[in-house]
Every structure is written in C-alpha cells, then in structure tokens.
Amino acid sequence: MSVRTYNPSVRVGNWNEDIQLEEDTLKDFLERREKGELLYQKRSKLQQTLFNRLELSISRDGLVHFGDKVNLRCPGARDKTKFFAHVEPRADCQLAVSPAIQRILEAKRLEGPCNTAGSKELGANLRNTFVITSADGTPCGQPLRYGQKFFLCTLDNEGGSLFVSSDRATTGKSAPKSRHQDVTFVSEPSFLTEFQILHFNPQLRLEYEGIAVPANTKIIFNHKYTNQNLAVEEEFSMRTPYGTREYEISCNTYLDSHRADKEVNHWMIIMGVPGDEIYPVISNEASQSTAAS
C-alpha cells in the first residue's frame, strides 16, 4: 500500500484527488459546525441542559404537594467512626438521572430507560429535580400524605417526563454492583412506578397514615409493589461520563438490630422555603446545612 509523502500542494501522483479530498473535508467540517453537530458543540449543549440551575417549588405551609418540583436527598453518614482509613464517609447525595452519554448526545431530551445515581451535586438541575405526580387522581396543589401512592417524574420537555421504576431483582436484572433491586427511569407509568412515603420512625407509621408529608424532613421512600425502601449503596460507587464518582442507587431495606431503617434508607424531600425567591443563594446554603445536621 502506497503512502503519500508530500503535501497536496506538491503535484506528485494523484494530486488533483488529494486537493479535492482536503476541500471536501473542510467543507464538511464547516457545514457540521454551522448546524451544531460537532461533538464538542453537543457536549456543551448537554452540559447547559443537564446542569443549568433550576428553582424548586416553595413550600409556604411546610408540606409537600402534588405538582411540586423537589429534590430527593439522602443525608450523609453521621457515624464516621465505622469507616476505615483512606475510605471517605458517605457524603450528602441526591437521586439523579444518569443517562448514557451517547444517547443524550443524539437526543434533545431524556429518554427512557436510563439509570439512576446518587449525585453529590446538591444544587437543583435537570438531573436531580423531579415532580410529585398523582397516581390516584388527586389534583395538583393537594398535599401528599403518608401511605398515599404517587409517581416521581422528571420534568417535562428536556426532562422527558420519565418515571422512577423498580422491580424485583433477578439473575438477569439487578443493580450492577450490589445485585440488589435495580432502580431506573422509564417512559410509561405502571404498578412498578408507584411509591409511597413512610414515617421516619417505624413505631409511628400506623399513627401517621394519612397525615400530610412535611418538606425538608427525614422520611422513608418506599416502593409500593415490592415493599423495599430506596437506598444509597455507600460501598459501591461508579464513574460517570461527567467526570465524577456517584453512588449506586437500589431498592433494598437495610435494618439495624432494633429493626429500624439504617441511614442509607433515610431521605428528605427538599423544597424551597419562603424567601428563596428573594435570596436564592442564601437559602440554598441554608438547606444544605439543614440536611447536614
């Protein structure tokens, strides 16, 4: 096989074809750049779409309502003595969509099915902001109650209106590392996408059945079909296309010796408080410090 040893400007061999190929390559590059089809343009658009700051709904009565835009946060580990040397204690993280980088580069919105992750990015963006959606016909604006089934959905438009879903673990379908019950985002609602909120204290769950769920308070996020609780797999992390390591998310109930849910099953439905619309930066820092305490 012959190798070209001269520039196209040197008229040796099939010089006319070489010049034409160079011109076609440049023309194709300019055309793709004008249409925004270059890889770096798609990546910058992806970052702008997924990581743009969003505003959460304001909870003026301290409760969670249907139609609210919320974050779902798992506070970090309080007992840091059980971790070994060179192993960082589990940090605060939020449930987030983790789409495949190739799929999101080709699409203009999130498409199911896609994976979940426990992101350490605590600011509200398209990846970790969800809408409380009714599964039993309750109108928007009504408070969500303990034991009431509902859907947790991504936002409309770029968010794709995907539903958090889970199913029993099998040999062919489970969380990649922990092998527990997998959690994904799907396009259509079903009995596998129904969740309910349980009270943080297992001894008070019957008494609180039917009472409105408060915002920014520890709760248990329970999958109604399998009766397994949403959990952060603190021993298993994965590298994402965004250059960070994030925790694996599963549905698995972790109980201590007192039959109470462990910290990895503790979640908070994060919402804004009155004043966030005036001082968004200050209120965001205040919500993070509240979750850490």
Disulfide bonds with the S-S distance in Angstrom:
none
